[in-house]
Amino acid sequence: MQPSERDSGYVWDMLDSARMVQEFMAGVHFEGFLRDRKLQLAIERCIEIIGEASRQISDELKQAHPEIPWNRVIAQRNVLAHEYDDVKQERMWLVAQSTCQP
């Protein structure tokens, strides 16, 4: 199944943000991440974009790719957007590290 043009745009947004996470996190250690508020905010924004784009993906594409934890990705976006005062930087570190895995 070919993704729709709309889905393709959202997938591109997700990949672009994931690449930015990889670029921003290159060579960064946990302690450095915790000291760098700008980096934390940049990572949060990229993850939020990935979640929002995931939320917009068609049900057909989501069903075609059950290996992607769509609900978890979207739930993380919701925390960042609506429960921003409860963001745990340790969790952001783990999410960013999983984004950097091949």
Biotite code that builds the C-alpha atoms (Angstrom):
import biotite.structure as struc

atoms = struc.array([
    struc.Atom([0.000, 0.000, 0.000], chain_id="A", res_id=1, res_name="MET", atom_name="CA", element="C"),
    struc.Atom([1.345, 3.387, -0.996], chain_id="A", res_id=2, res_name="GLN", atom_name="CA", element="C"),
    struc.Atom([0.881, 6.146, 1.580], chain_id="A", res_id=3, res_name="PRO", atom_name="CA", element="C"),
    struc.Atom([-1.261, 9.066, 0.533], chain_id="A", res_id=4, res_name="SER", atom_name="CA", element="C"),
    struc.Atom([0.411, 12.364, -0.297], chain_id="A", res_id=5, res_name="GLU", atom_name="CA", element="C"),
    struc.Atom([-0.870, 13.652, 3.046], chain_id="A", res_id=6, res_name="ARG", atom_name="CA", element="C"),
    struc.Atom([0.624, 10.676, 4.901], chain_id="A", res_id=7, res_name="ASP", atom_name="CA", element="C"),
    struc.Atom([3.898, 11.099, 3.020], chain_id="A", res_id=8, res_name="SER", atom_name="CA", element="C"),
    struc.Atom([4.187, 14.661, 4.291], chain_id="A", res_id=9, res_name="GLY", atom_name="CA", element="C"),
    struc.Atom([3.608, 13.577, 7.876], chain_id="A", res_id=10, res_name="TYR", atom_name="CA", element="C"),
    struc.Atom([6.109, 10.735, 7.564], chain_id="A", res_id=11, res_name="VAL", atom_name="CA", element="C"),
    struc.Atom([8.645, 13.221, 6.199], chain_id="A", res_id=12, res_name="TRP", atom_name="CA", element="C"),
    struc.Atom([8.018, 15.507, 9.213], chain_id="A", res_id=13, res_name="ASP", atom_name="CA", element="C"),
    struc.Atom([8.578, 12.560, 11.538], chain_id="A", res_id=14, res_name="MET", atom_name="CA", element="C"),
    struc.Atom([11.830, 11.547, 9.829], chain_id="A", res_id=15, res_name="LEU", atom_name="CA", element="C"),
    struc.Atom([13.097, 15.124, 9.714], chain_id="A", res_id=16, res_name="ASP", atom_name="CA", element="C"),
    struc.Atom([12.473, 15.594, 13.433], chain_id="A", res_id=17, res_name="SER", atom_name="CA", element="C"),
    struc.Atom([14.061, 12.215, 14.243], chain_id="A", res_id=18, res_name="ALA", atom_name="CA", element="C"),
    struc.Atom([17.146, 13.241, 12.246], chain_id="A", res_id=19, res_name="ARG", atom_name="CA", element="C"),
    struc.Atom([17.313, 16.500, 14.188], chain_id="A", res_id=20, res_name="MET", atom_name="CA", element="C"),
    struc.Atom([17.187, 14.548, 17.461], chain_id="A", res_id=21, res_name="VAL", atom_name="CA", element="C"),
    struc.Atom([20.090, 12.429, 16.235], chain_id="A", res_id=22, res_name="GLN", atom_name="CA", element="C"),
    struc.Atom([22.056, 15.517, 15.228], chain_id="A", res_id=23, res_name="GLU", atom_name="CA", element="C"),
    struc.Atom([21.373, 17.386, 18.471], chain_id="A", res_id=24, res_name="PHE", atom_name="CA", element="C"),
    struc.Atom([22.210, 14.368, 20.648], chain_id="A", res_id=25, res_name="MET", atom_name="CA", element="C"),
    struc.Atom([25.453, 13.395, 18.894], chain_id="A", res_id=26, res_name="ALA", atom_name="CA", element="C"),
    struc.Atom([28.183, 13.141, 21.516], chain_id="A", res_id=27, res_name="GLY", atom_name="CA", element="C"),
    struc.Atom([25.945, 14.323, 24.353], chain_id="A", res_id=28, res_name="VAL", atom_name="CA", element="C"),
    struc.Atom([26.132, 12.521, 27.684], chain_id="A", res_id=29, res_name="HIS", atom_name="CA", element="C"),
    struc.Atom([23.283, 12.340, 30.158], chain_id="A", res_id=30, res_name="PHE", atom_name="CA", element="C"),
    struc.Atom([24.823, 14.856, 32.569], chain_id="A", res_id=31, res_name="GLU", atom_name="CA", element="C"),
    struc.Atom([25.375, 17.331, 29.748], chain_id="A", res_id=32, res_name="GLY", atom_name="CA", element="C"),
    struc.Atom([21.801, 16.877, 28.591], chain_id="A", res_id=33, res_name="PHE", atom_name="CA", element="C"),
    struc.Atom([20.512, 17.642, 32.089], chain_id="A", res_id=34, res_name="LEU", atom_name="CA", element="C"),
    struc.Atom([22.576, 20.854, 32.198], chain_id="A", res_id=35, res_name="ARG", atom_name="CA", element="C"),
    struc.Atom([21.506, 22.133, 28.760], chain_id="A", res_id=36, res_name="ASP", atom_name="CA", element="C"),
    struc.Atom([17.996, 23.576, 28.901], chain_id="A", res_id=37, res_name="ARG", atom_name="CA", element="C"),
    struc.Atom([18.118, 24.678, 25.242], chain_id="A", res_id=38, res_name="LYS", atom_name="CA", element="C"),
    struc.Atom([18.920, 21.132, 24.178], chain_id="A", res_id=39, res_name="LEU", atom_name="CA", element="C"),
    struc.Atom([16.119, 19.755, 26.358], chain_id="A", res_id=40, res_name="GLN", atom_name="CA", element="C"),
    struc.Atom([13.612, 22.140, 24.788], chain_id="A", res_id=41, res_name="LEU", atom_name="CA", element="C"),
    struc.Atom([14.837, 21.323, 21.270], chain_id="A", res_id=42, res_name="ALA", atom_name="CA", element="C"),
    struc.Atom([14.461, 17.594, 21.914], chain_id="A", res_id=43, res_name="ILE", atom_name="CA", element="C"),
    struc.Atom([11.024, 18.095, 23.450], chain_id="A", res_id=44, res_name="GLU", atom_name="CA", element="C"),
    struc.Atom([9.903, 20.068, 20.389], chain_id="A", res_id=45, res_name="ARG", atom_name="CA", element="C"),
    struc.Atom([11.175, 17.421, 17.964], chain_id="A", res_id=46, res_name="CYS", atom_name="CA", element="C"),
    struc.Atom([9.414, 14.674, 19.896], chain_id="A", res_id=47, res_name="ILE", atom_name="CA", element="C"),
    struc.Atom([6.260, 16.763, 20.006], chain_id="A", res_id=48, res_name="GLU", atom_name="CA", element="C"),
    struc.Atom([6.384, 17.168, 16.204], chain_id="A", res_id=49, res_name="ILE", atom_name="CA", element="C"),
    struc.Atom([6.878, 13.421, 15.757], chain_id="A", res_id=50, res_name="ILE", atom_name="CA", element="C"),
    struc.Atom([3.843, 12.784, 17.971], chain_id="A", res_id=51, res_name="GLY", atom_name="CA", element="C"),
    struc.Atom([1.648, 15.352, 16.253], chain_id="A", res_id=52, res_name="GLU", atom_name="CA", element="C"),
    struc.Atom([2.555, 14.034, 12.810], chain_id="A", res_id=53, res_name="ALA", atom_name="CA", element="C"),
    struc.Atom([1.840, 10.486, 14.065], chain_id="A", res_id=54, res_name="SER", atom_name="CA", element="C"),
    struc.Atom([-1.557, 11.645, 15.264], chain_id="A", res_id=55, res_name="ARG", atom_name="CA", element="C"),
    struc.Atom([-2.368, 12.861, 11.743], chain_id="A", res_id=56, res_name="GLN", atom_name="CA", element="C"),
    struc.Atom([-1.308, 9.661, 9.951], chain_id="A", res_id=57, res_name="ILE", atom_name="CA", element="C"),
    struc.Atom([-4.203, 7.760, 8.418], chain_id="A", res_id=58, res_name="SER", atom_name="CA", element="C"),
    struc.Atom([-5.585, 4.688, 10.157], chain_id="A", res_id=59, res_name="ASP", atom_name="CA", element="C"),
    struc.Atom([-4.732, 2.671, 7.044], chain_id="A", res_id=60, res_name="GLU", atom_name="CA", element="C"),
    struc.Atom([-1.040, 3.507, 7.289], chain_id="A", res_id=61, res_name="LEU", atom_name="CA", element="C"),
    struc.Atom([-1.025, 2.887, 11.043], chain_id="A", res_id=62, res_name="LYS", atom_name="CA", element="C"),
    struc.Atom([-2.611, -0.522, 10.504], chain_id="A", res_id=63, res_name="GLN", atom_name="CA", element="C"),
    struc.Atom([-0.078, -1.304, 7.784], chain_id="A", res_id=64, res_name="ALA", atom_name="CA", element="C"),
    struc.Atom([2.739, -0.602, 10.271], chain_id="A", res_id=65, res_name="HIS", atom_name="CA", element="C"),
    struc.Atom([1.793, -2.131, 13.619], chain_id="A", res_id=66, res_name="PRO", atom_name="CA", element="C"),
    struc.Atom([5.496, -2.345, 14.542], chain_id="A", res_id=67, res_name="GLU", atom_name="CA", element="C"),
    struc.Atom([5.385, 1.390, 15.275], chain_id="A", res_id=68, res_name="ILE", atom_name="CA", element="C"),
    struc.Atom([4.003, 2.121, 18.757], chain_id="A", res_id=69, res_name="PRO", atom_name="CA", element="C"),
    struc.Atom([1.631, 4.829, 17.450], chain_id="A", res_id=70, res_name="TRP", atom_name="CA", element="C"),
    struc.Atom([-0.325, 5.187, 20.682], chain_id="A", res_id=71, res_name="ASN", atom_name="CA", element="C"),
    struc.Atom([2.805, 5.619, 22.786], chain_id="A", res_id=72, res_name="ARG", atom_name="CA", element="C"),
    struc.Atom([4.255, 8.182, 20.383], chain_id="A", res_id=73, res_name="VAL", atom_name="CA", element="C"),
    struc.Atom([1.018, 10.157, 20.416], chain_id="A", res_id=74, res_name="ILE", atom_name="CA", element="C"),
    struc.Atom([0.700, 9.847, 24.204], chain_id="A", res_id=75, res_name="ALA", atom_name="CA", element="C"),
    struc.Atom([4.199, 11.309, 24.633], chain_id="A", res_id=76, res_name="GLN", atom_name="CA", element="C"),
    struc.Atom([3.181, 14.240, 22.427], chain_id="A", res_id=77, res_name="ARG", atom_name="CA", element="C"),
    struc.Atom([0.122, 14.792, 24.600], chain_id="A", res_id=78, res_name="ASN", atom_name="CA", element="C"),
    struc.Atom([2.265, 14.949, 27.729], chain_id="A", res_id=79, res_name="VAL", atom_name="CA", element="C"),
    struc.Atom([4.565, 17.505, 26.113], chain_id="A", res_id=80, res_name="LEU", atom_name="CA", element="C"),
    struc.Atom([1.690, 19.623, 24.821], chain_id="A", res_id=81, res_name="ALA", atom_name="CA", element="C"),
    struc.Atom([-0.723, 19.433, 27.741], chain_id="A", res_id=82, res_name="HIS", atom_name="CA", element="C"),
    struc.Atom([1.212, 18.284, 30.794], chain_id="A", res_id=83, res_name="GLU", atom_name="CA", element="C"),
    struc.Atom([4.406, 20.232, 30.127], chain_id="A", res_id=84, res_name="TYR", atom_name="CA", element="C"),
    struc.Atom([4.879, 20.876, 33.827], chain_id="A", res_id=85, res_name="ASP", atom_name="CA", element="C"),
    struc.Atom([5.206, 17.125, 34.359], chain_id="A", res_id=86, res_name="ASP", atom_name="CA", element="C"),
    struc.Atom([7.900, 16.413, 31.731], chain_id="A", res_id=87, res_name="VAL", atom_name="CA", element="C"),
    struc.Atom([10.635, 14.187, 33.112], chain_id="A", res_id=88, res_name="LYS", atom_name="CA", element="C"),
    struc.Atom([13.997, 14.895, 31.498], chain_id="A", res_id=89, res_name="GLN", atom_name="CA", element="C"),
    struc.Atom([15.152, 11.358, 32.284], chain_id="A", res_id=90, res_name="GLU", atom_name="CA", element="C"),
    struc.Atom([12.271, 10.142, 30.092], chain_id="A", res_id=91, res_name="ARG", atom_name="CA", element="C"),
    struc.Atom([13.164, 12.628, 27.340], chain_id="A", res_id=92, res_name="MET", atom_name="CA", element="C"),
    struc.Atom([16.729, 11.315, 27.441], chain_id="A", res_id=93, res_name="TRP", atom_name="CA", element="C"),
    struc.Atom([15.493, 7.731, 26.991], chain_id="A", res_id=94, res_name="LEU", atom_name="CA", element="C"),
    struc.Atom([13.169, 8.716, 24.135], chain_id="A", res_id=95, res_name="VAL", atom_name="CA", element="C"),
    struc.Atom([15.974, 10.663, 22.445], chain_id="A", res_id=96, res_name="ALA", atom_name="CA", element="C"),
    struc.Atom([18.371, 7.727, 22.862], chain_id="A", res_id=97, res_name="GLN", atom_name="CA", element="C"),
    struc.Atom([15.832, 5.325, 21.321], chain_id="A", res_id=98, res_name="SER", atom_name="CA", element="C"),
    struc.Atom([15.438, 7.750, 18.401], chain_id="A", res_id=99, res_name="THR", atom_name="CA", element="C"),
    struc.Atom([19.201, 7.561, 17.872], chain_id="A", res_id=100, res_name="CYS", atom_name="CA", element="C"),
    struc.Atom([19.250, 3.753, 17.656], chain_id="A", res_id=101, res_name="GLN", atom_name="CA", element="C"),
    struc.Atom([19.718, 2.311, 14.141], chain_id="A", res_id=102, res_name="PRO", atom_name="CA", element="C"),
])
